[in-house]
Every structure is written in C-alpha cells, then in structure tokens.
C-alpha cells in the first residue's frame, strides 16, 4: 500500500466545472478518454455522473466539519468532489493505479482550494491494514457491486473509529443489508452488518446516473455504529454462516455440523432459549451471539 501524490500536471479539462466543481457526463467521459479507460466489470467500475445525486448522497451522509471521510473506489472523482467541502479530510482508497494517479489532479483542477484535504491511497480495500493520517470517522462510498459486502464488513472491523457509513450498492444488496429478521431477504449480510450497527435503507438510486449504465438499480444503505451484542464476533459469525448455509432447514439440522451432531445442536439451541425447529432467518444478531456463547457440552 502506498500513498500516491501526482507531481506532474496534465492539461485541465475543457469541460467547464459546475459551480461546486462537480463532474458531469461530458467531463467523466473526457477523463476516461484521457486515461484510455474502458470501465471493467471485474473492478466494478460504474462512475457517477449526476451532480444532484452526488449532492443528495452528501446531504444524506450528514457529515460534520471535523469528519475524516473514508471513500472506497473514488474512480474519476465524482463523489470525492462532493465530499471535500463537507468534511475535514477525505481518504480515498483506489485499487486502479491510473485512477489513483489522476484523482489529485482532478481535484486540483476543480477545487484547488480543497486539494489539501485529500489523501489518495492506492490499495485494495479488502486487503488494506492501515491508513495514513487521522483515523476515519465516516465511510461514504459508491462500492463496487461484486465486493460491496466484504469491503463494508472488513472496514467496520478494521476501523472501530468509523461510527457511521453511507454506501451506494446494488439495490438487491441494499435490501439484504438492511433486512430485519423474518423475511426472505434476511441472511448473512443482514446479521453481520447488524453486529456493527443499526442499518437502514436510505433511498433508491437510478441506473441512469452511472456511466457505463449498469443493468440494475442501486440503493443507499446507512449504518450507525452501536456496541455489538455480548459475545465473540468470530464465533457468532461462524454460527451465522452455518445457519444460512442450509436456510431451508430447521436449526437443529442446519447446525448439526457446527455443533457436532443434530442432538448437540438441539442441546445448544435449547440452552440458548431457541426453538430447534426455528430457521436462521428468525434469529436476530443477539440470538446468534447468545447461541455462539452457549456451552458446547450440554446434557
């Protein structure tokens, strides 16, 4: 991992900046052309180009002037330019070296007065272990669809100073992350996100505001951190994974391998006050934590 600072200046964009410096569709395409960039599905590269959507995301994030914002996948800088005026600092983690190199230049061209608030880190957000400068307090990001959930969970675990998150993800992922117990959308992402905080849907986003346009709509998900339930995170997540690996089965059968046998699973479920006939989708994160903490040796 290395912080990237661009020294050489390339020609400024010919497309005039909006009053607040945000990028429009023409500017996005010009930047991509400058890099000979062809967005790839592998990296989940769908770039926001609608200024009103950017402003809406920043308003919804409810940032404070002293916030240090972590942005994952800044891409060509659309959201970055919207975040900079609202926070003390933006730390942008970008896996594509071409985009990481270009971002400081784009900010300097569009909002030179705010350029010193930006730190760009060339790294994979799934593998990053530390970040330079003050600890981030808020995560605001347009996350690549294919890694949105693991990136969110990894950063929440890695950075306990993150007390809020607002992420833009595929609509189906947004539904799963914010789903309460009892519904078909409730599953592993729902429970694991709930370990870290209160999760809610924060609005829908049309596919029309991206370039290239994806095949699905997107949604905003907001998380406010709260203390986790009593128990061990790793042990709890192991039970969650086991319960939803066979979500159509009752927990007595679904957790047989995890507990050692169906009878052992039933004993642990009853000790935790859970009906062995229940399914995983009926349990809250607190239920899973309590189950994980039960004594494996039960009569």
VEXPADO-535900 format. One record per residue (C-alpha): residue in three letters; x, y, z; residue number from 1. Coordinates in steps of 0.5 Angstrom, whole numbers, padded with zeros to 4 digits. Example, Ala and Ser with C-alpha at 12.3 -4.5 7.8 and 13.67 -1.06 7.14 Angstrom:
+---------+-------+-------+-------+-----+
: residuo :     u :     v :     w : num :
+---------+-------+-------+-------+-----+
:     Ala :  0025 : -0009 :  0016 :   1 :
:     Ser :  0027 : -0002 :  0014 :   2 :
+---------+-------+-------+-------+-----+
This chain:
+---------+-------+-------+-------+-----+
: residuo :     u :     v :     w : num :
+---------+-------+-------+-------+-----+
:     Unk :  0000 :  0000 :  0000 :   1 :
:     Unk :  0003 :  0007 : -0002 :   2 :
:     Unk :  0000 :  0014 : -0002 :   3 :
:     Unk :  0000 :  0017 : -0009 :   4 :
:     Unk :  0002 :  0024 : -0010 :   5 :
:     Unk :  0002 :  0027 : -0017 :   6 :
:     Unk :  0007 :  0031 : -0019 :   7 :
:     Unk :  0006 :  0033 : -0026 :   8 :
:     Unk :  0000 :  0037 : -0028 :   9 :
:     Unk : -0004 :  0035 : -0034 :  10 :
:     Unk : -0008 :  0040 : -0038 :  11 :
:     Unk : -0014 :  0042 : -0035 :  12 :
:     Unk : -0021 :  0039 : -0037 :  13 :
:     Unk : -0024 :  0043 : -0043 :  14 :
:     Unk : -0031 :  0042 : -0040 :  15 :
:     Unk : -0033 :  0048 : -0035 :  16 :
:     Unk : -0034 :  0046 : -0028 :  17 :
:     Unk : -0040 :  0047 : -0024 :  18 :
:     Unk : -0041 :  0052 : -0019 :  19 :
:     Unk : -0039 :  0047 : -0014 :  20 :
:     Unk : -0034 :  0043 : -0018 :  21 :
:     Unk : -0038 :  0037 : -0019 :  22 :
:     Unk : -0036 :  0033 : -0025 :  23 :
:     Unk : -0042 :  0032 : -0031 :  24 :
:     Unk : -0043 :  0027 : -0036 :  25 :
:     Unk : -0038 :  0030 : -0041 :  26 :
:     Unk : -0033 :  0031 : -0036 :  27 :
:     Unk : -0033 :  0024 : -0034 :  28 :
:     Unk : -0032 :  0022 : -0041 :  29 :
:     Unk : -0026 :  0026 : -0042 :  30 :
:     Unk : -0023 :  0024 : -0036 :  31 :
:     Unk : -0024 :  0017 : -0038 :  32 :
:     Unk : -0021 :  0018 : -0045 :  33 :
:     Unk : -0015 :  0022 : -0042 :  34 :
:     Unk : -0013 :  0015 : -0039 :  35 :
:     Unk : -0016 :  0011 : -0045 :  36 :
:     Unk : -0020 :  0008 : -0039 :  37 :
:     Unk : -0025 :  0002 : -0041 :  38 :
:     Unk : -0029 :  0001 : -0035 :  39 :
:     Unk : -0029 : -0006 : -0033 :  40 :
:     Unk : -0034 : -0011 : -0029 :  41 :
:     Unk : -0028 : -0014 : -0025 :  42 :
:     Unk : -0027 : -0008 : -0022 :  43 :
:     Unk : -0034 : -0006 : -0021 :  44 :
:     Unk : -0033 :  0001 : -0025 :  45 :
:     Unk : -0039 :  0005 : -0026 :  46 :
:     Unk : -0038 :  0012 : -0025 :  47 :
:     Unk : -0043 :  0017 : -0022 :  48 :
:     Unk : -0044 :  0023 : -0027 :  49 :
:     Unk : -0050 :  0026 : -0024 :  50 :
:     Unk : -0049 :  0032 : -0019 :  51 :
:     Unk : -0056 :  0032 : -0016 :  52 :
:     Unk : -0055 :  0025 : -0014 :  53 :
:     Unk : -0048 :  0027 : -0011 :  54 :
:     Unk : -0051 :  0033 : -0007 :  55 :
:     Unk : -0056 :  0028 : -0005 :  56 :
:     Unk : -0051 :  0023 : -0002 :  57 :
:     Unk : -0047 :  0028 :  0001 :  58 :
:     Unk : -0053 :  0031 :  0005 :  59 :
:     Unk : -0056 :  0024 :  0007 :  60 :
:     Unk : -0049 :  0023 :  0010 :  61 :
:     Unk : -0050 :  0028 :  0015 :  62 :
:     Unk : -0042 :  0030 :  0015 :  63 :
:     Unk : -0039 :  0034 :  0021 :  64 :
:     Unk : -0034 :  0039 :  0019 :  65 :
:     Unk : -0029 :  0035 :  0023 :  66 :
:     Unk : -0030 :  0029 :  0020 :  67 :
:     Unk : -0025 :  0025 :  0017 :  68 :
:     Unk : -0029 :  0021 :  0011 :  69 :
:     Unk : -0026 :  0014 :  0008 :  70 :
:     Unk : -0028 :  0014 :  0001 :  71 :
:     Unk : -0027 :  0007 : -0003 :  72 :
:     Unk : -0027 :  0007 : -0010 :  73 :
:     Unk : -0027 :  0014 : -0012 :  74 :
:     Unk : -0026 :  0013 : -0019 :  75 :
:     Unk : -0026 :  0019 : -0023 :  76 :
:     Unk : -0027 :  0023 : -0017 :  77 :
:     Unk : -0035 :  0025 : -0018 :  78 :
:     Unk : -0037 :  0023 : -0010 :  79 :
:     Unk : -0030 :  0026 : -0008 :  80 :
:     Unk : -0031 :  0033 : -0010 :  81 :
:     Unk : -0038 :  0033 : -0007 :  82 :
:     Unk : -0035 :  0030 :  0000 :  83 :
:     Unk : -0029 :  0035 :  0000 :  84 :
:     Unk : -0033 :  0041 :  0002 :  85 :
:     Unk : -0037 :  0038 :  0008 :  86 :
:     Unk : -0031 :  0034 :  0012 :  87 :
:     Unk : -0024 :  0036 :  0015 :  88 :
:     Unk : -0021 :  0031 :  0010 :  89 :
:     Unk : -0022 :  0025 :  0005 :  90 :
:     Unk : -0018 :  0019 :  0005 :  91 :
:     Unk : -0020 :  0016 : -0002 :  92 :
:     Unk : -0017 :  0008 : -0003 :  93 :
:     Unk : -0017 :  0006 : -0010 :  94 :
:     Unk : -0015 :  0000 : -0013 :  95 :
:     Unk : -0013 :  0002 : -0020 :  96 :
:     Unk : -0007 :  0006 : -0020 :  97 :
:     Unk : -0009 :  0010 : -0026 :  98 :
:     Unk : -0015 :  0013 : -0023 :  99 :
:     Unk : -0011 :  0014 : -0016 : 100 :
:     Unk : -0006 :  0018 : -0020 : 101 :
:     Unk : -0011 :  0022 : -0023 : 102 :
:     Unk : -0015 :  0024 : -0017 : 103 :
:     Unk : -0011 :  0029 : -0014 : 104 :
:     Unk : -0010 :  0033 : -0021 : 105 :
:     Unk : -0018 :  0033 : -0022 : 106 :
:     Unk : -0019 :  0036 : -0015 : 107 :
:     Unk : -0013 :  0041 : -0016 : 108 :
:     Unk : -0017 :  0043 : -0023 : 109 :
:     Unk : -0024 :  0043 : -0020 : 110 :
:     Unk : -0023 :  0045 : -0013 : 111 :
:     Unk : -0016 :  0048 : -0012 : 112 :
:     Unk : -0018 :  0051 : -0005 : 113 :
:     Unk : -0020 :  0044 : -0002 : 114 :
:     Unk : -0014 :  0040 : -0005 : 115 :
:     Unk : -0010 :  0039 :  0001 : 116 :
:     Unk : -0016 :  0036 :  0005 : 117 :
:     Unk : -0015 :  0030 :  0000 : 118 :
:     Unk : -0011 :  0024 :  0001 : 119 :
:     Unk : -0010 :  0018 : -0004 : 120 :
:     Unk : -0008 :  0011 : -0002 : 121 :
:     Unk : -0007 :  0006 : -0008 : 122 :
:     Unk : -0009 :  0000 : -0005 : 123 :
:     Unk : -0014 : -0006 : -0005 : 124 :
:     Unk : -0020 : -0004 :  0001 : 125 :
:     Unk : -0020 : -0012 :  0002 : 126 :
:     Unk : -0013 : -0012 :  0004 : 127 :
:     Unk : -0011 : -0005 :  0007 : 128 :
:     Unk : -0009 : -0006 :  0014 : 129 :
:     Unk : -0008 :  0001 :  0016 : 130 :
:     Unk : -0009 :  0008 :  0013 : 131 :
:     Unk : -0005 :  0015 :  0014 : 132 :
:     Unk : -0007 :  0021 :  0018 : 133 :
:     Unk : -0012 :  0021 :  0023 : 134 :
:     Unk : -0017 :  0016 :  0024 : 135 :
:     Unk : -0023 :  0016 :  0019 : 136 :
:     Unk : -0030 :  0017 :  0023 : 137 :
:     Unk : -0035 :  0016 :  0017 : 138 :
:     Unk : -0035 :  0012 :  0011 : 139 :
:     Unk : -0038 :  0014 :  0005 : 140 :
:     Unk : -0037 :  0011 : -0002 : 141 :
:     Unk : -0040 :  0008 : -0008 : 142 :
:     Unk : -0038 :  0001 : -0007 : 143 :
:     Unk : -0036 : -0004 : -0013 : 144 :
:     Unk : -0042 : -0009 : -0013 : 145 :
:     Unk : -0038 : -0015 : -0013 : 146 :
:     Unk : -0035 : -0014 : -0007 : 147 :
:     Unk : -0039 : -0009 : -0003 : 148 :
:     Unk : -0041 : -0013 :  0003 : 149 :
:     Unk : -0034 : -0016 :  0005 : 150 :
:     Unk : -0031 : -0009 :  0004 : 151 :
:     Unk : -0036 : -0006 :  0009 : 152 :
:     Unk : -0035 : -0011 :  0014 : 153 :
:     Unk : -0028 : -0011 :  0013 : 154 :
:     Unk : -0027 : -0004 :  0014 : 155 :
:     Unk : -0032 : -0004 :  0020 : 156 :
:     Unk : -0028 : -0009 :  0024 : 157 :
:     Unk : -0021 : -0006 :  0022 : 158 :
:     Unk : -0023 :  0001 :  0024 : 159 :
:     Unk : -0027 :  0002 :  0030 : 160 :
:     Unk : -0027 :  0010 :  0029 : 161 :
:     Unk : -0032 :  0009 :  0024 : 162 :
:     Unk : -0038 :  0011 :  0027 : 163 :
:     Unk : -0042 :  0012 :  0021 : 164 :
:     Unk : -0043 :  0009 :  0014 : 165 :
:     Unk : -0047 :  0011 :  0008 : 166 :
:     Unk : -0046 :  0006 :  0002 : 167 :
:     Unk : -0048 :  0006 : -0005 : 168 :
:     Unk : -0049 : -0001 : -0007 : 169 :
:     Unk : -0054 : -0005 : -0012 : 170 :
:     Unk : -0061 : -0005 : -0010 : 171 :
:     Unk : -0061 : -0012 : -0008 : 172 :
:     Unk : -0055 : -0012 : -0004 : 173 :
:     Unk : -0058 : -0006 :  0000 : 174 :
:     Unk : -0065 : -0010 :  0001 : 175 :
:     Unk : -0061 : -0015 :  0004 : 176 :
:     Unk : -0056 : -0011 :  0009 : 177 :
:     Unk : -0062 : -0007 :  0012 : 178 :
:     Unk : -0067 : -0013 :  0012 : 179 :
:     Unk : -0070 : -0015 :  0019 : 180 :
:     Unk : -0071 : -0022 :  0022 : 181 :
:     Unk : -0076 : -0026 :  0019 : 182 :
:     Unk : -0076 : -0024 :  0011 : 183 :
:     Unk : -0073 : -0028 :  0005 : 184 :
:     Unk : -0068 : -0022 :  0004 : 185 :
:     Unk : -0065 : -0023 :  0011 : 186 :
:     Unk : -0059 : -0027 :  0011 : 187 :
:     Unk : -0051 : -0027 :  0013 : 188 :
:     Unk : -0050 : -0020 :  0010 : 189 :
:     Unk : -0056 : -0017 :  0015 : 190 :
:     Unk : -0054 : -0021 :  0021 : 191 :
:     Unk : -0046 : -0019 :  0020 : 192 :
:     Unk : -0048 : -0012 :  0019 : 193 :
:     Unk : -0052 : -0011 :  0025 : 194 :
:     Unk : -0047 : -0014 :  0029 : 195 :
:     Unk : -0043 : -0007 :  0028 : 196 :
:     Unk : -0049 : -0002 :  0028 : 197 :
:     Unk : -0056 :  0000 :  0026 : 198 :
:     Unk : -0057 : -0001 :  0019 : 199 :
:     Unk : -0063 :  0002 :  0015 : 200 :
:     Unk : -0065 :  0004 :  0007 : 201 :
:     Unk : -0063 :  0011 :  0006 : 202 :
:     Unk : -0066 :  0011 : -0001 : 203 :
:     Unk : -0066 :  0009 : -0008 : 204 :
:     Unk : -0061 :  0011 : -0014 : 205 :
:     Unk : -0063 :  0010 : -0021 : 206 :
:     Unk : -0058 :  0006 : -0026 : 207 :
:     Unk : -0059 :  0013 : -0031 : 208 :
:     Unk : -0054 :  0017 : -0026 : 209 :
:     Unk : -0048 :  0012 : -0028 : 210 :
:     Unk : -0043 :  0011 : -0034 : 211 :
:     Unk : -0043 :  0006 : -0036 : 212 :
:     Unk : -0050 :  0005 : -0034 : 213 :
:     Unk : -0051 : -0002 : -0030 : 214 :
:     Unk : -0056 : -0007 : -0031 : 215 :
:     Unk : -0059 : -0006 : -0024 : 216 :
:     Unk : -0061 :  0000 : -0020 : 217 :
:     Unk : -0058 :  0002 : -0014 : 218 :
:     Unk : -0059 :  0004 : -0007 : 219 :
:     Unk : -0056 :  0007 : -0001 : 220 :
:     Unk : -0055 :  0004 :  0006 : 221 :
:     Unk : -0054 :  0008 :  0012 : 222 :
:     Unk : -0051 :  0005 :  0018 : 223 :
:     Unk : -0050 :  0008 :  0025 : 224 :
:     Unk : -0045 :  0004 :  0030 : 225 :
:     Unk : -0047 :  0002 :  0036 : 226 :
:     Unk : -0044 : -0003 :  0041 : 227 :
:     Unk : -0044 : -0010 :  0039 : 228 :
:     Unk : -0048 : -0016 :  0043 : 229 :
:     Unk : -0045 : -0019 :  0048 : 230 :
:     Unk : -0040 : -0025 :  0045 : 231 :
:     Unk : -0035 : -0026 :  0041 : 232 :
:     Unk : -0035 : -0024 :  0034 : 233 :
:     Unk : -0032 : -0029 :  0030 : 234 :
:     Unk : -0036 : -0035 :  0034 : 235 :
:     Unk : -0042 : -0031 :  0032 : 236 :
:     Unk : -0040 : -0031 :  0025 : 237 :
:     Unk : -0039 : -0038 :  0025 : 238 :
:     Unk : -0046 : -0040 :  0027 : 239 :
:     Unk : -0049 : -0035 :  0022 : 240 :
:     Unk : -0045 : -0038 :  0016 : 241 :
:     Unk : -0047 : -0045 :  0019 : 242 :
:     Unk : -0055 : -0043 :  0020 : 243 :
:     Unk : -0056 : -0040 :  0013 : 244 :
:     Unk : -0052 : -0045 :  0009 : 245 :
:     Unk : -0058 : -0049 :  0009 : 246 :
:     Unk : -0063 : -0044 :  0011 : 247 :
:     Unk : -0069 : -0048 :  0009 : 248 :
:     Unk : -0068 : -0053 :  0014 : 249 :
:     Unk : -0069 : -0052 :  0022 : 250 :
:     Unk : -0063 : -0050 :  0026 : 251 :
:     Unk : -0063 : -0057 :  0029 : 252 :
:     Unk : -0061 : -0060 :  0022 : 253 :
:     Unk : -0057 : -0054 :  0020 : 254 :
:     Unk : -0053 : -0053 :  0026 : 255 :
:     Unk : -0051 : -0060 :  0026 : 256 :
:     Unk : -0044 : -0060 :  0023 : 257 :
:     Unk : -0043 : -0054 :  0027 : 258 :
:     Unk : -0045 : -0057 :  0034 : 259 :
:     Unk : -0042 : -0064 :  0032 : 260 :
:     Unk : -0049 : -0067 :  0031 : 261 :
:     Unk : -0056 : -0066 :  0031 : 262 :
:     Unk : -0057 : -0067 :  0038 : 263 :
:     Unk : -0051 : -0063 :  0040 : 264 :
:     Unk : -0054 : -0057 :  0036 : 265 :
:     Unk : -0061 : -0058 :  0039 : 266 :
:     Unk : -0058 : -0058 :  0046 : 267 :
:     Unk : -0054 : -0052 :  0045 : 268 :
:     Unk : -0061 : -0049 :  0042 : 269 :
:     Unk : -0065 : -0050 :  0048 : 270 :
:     Unk : -0059 : -0048 :  0053 : 271 :
:     Unk : -0060 : -0041 :  0049 : 272 :
:     Unk : -0067 : -0041 :  0049 : 273 :
:     Unk : -0068 : -0042 :  0042 : 274 :
:     Unk : -0073 : -0047 :  0039 : 275 :
:     Unk : -0069 : -0052 :  0035 : 276 :
:     Unk : -0075 : -0052 :  0029 : 277 :
:     Unk : -0073 : -0045 :  0028 : 278 :
:     Unk : -0070 : -0043 :  0022 : 279 :
:     Unk : -0064 : -0038 :  0022 : 280 :
:     Unk : -0068 : -0032 :  0019 : 281 :
:     Unk : -0072 : -0032 :  0025 : 282 :
:     Unk : -0066 : -0030 :  0029 : 283 :
:     Unk : -0063 : -0023 :  0031 : 284 :
:     Unk : -0056 : -0022 :  0032 : 285 :
:     Unk : -0057 : -0022 :  0039 : 286 :
:     Unk : -0060 : -0029 :  0039 : 287 :
:     Unk : -0054 : -0031 :  0034 : 288 :
:     Unk : -0049 : -0028 :  0039 : 289 :
:     Unk : -0052 : -0032 :  0045 : 290 :
:     Unk : -0052 : -0038 :  0042 : 291 :
:     Unk : -0045 : -0038 :  0040 : 292 :
:     Unk : -0043 : -0037 :  0047 : 293 :
:     Unk : -0047 : -0043 :  0050 : 294 :
:     Unk : -0043 : -0049 :  0053 : 295 :
:     Unk : -0042 : -0054 :  0048 : 296 :
:     Unk : -0043 : -0059 :  0053 : 297 :
:     Unk : -0050 : -0060 :  0054 : 298 :
:     Unk : -0054 : -0066 :  0057 : 299 :
+---------+-------+-------+-------+-----+
